[in-house]
Amino acid sequence: MLTIIGLLIIISIVTLLMMGKTSPIIAMSVIPLIGALVAGYSFTEISTFFFELGIKR
C-alpha cells in the first residue's frame, strides 16, 4: 500500500510540474503531506518525522 501511495505521489508531482500547473514548492510540500495523510499518518506523526528525522539539531 505504501509503495502505491509513494508512486502516486511521485507521478503526481512530476505531472503537475511538467504541465506547469503548480510551483515546485507547493508540489513538493503539499502533495507528500496529502499522501502521508492518505497513508494513515496523523499530523503529529508527520511533524515528528519532520522535526526529529528531517531537521538535525
Helices and strands as residue ranges (DSSP letters): H 2-19, H 24-38, H 43-48, I 49-54
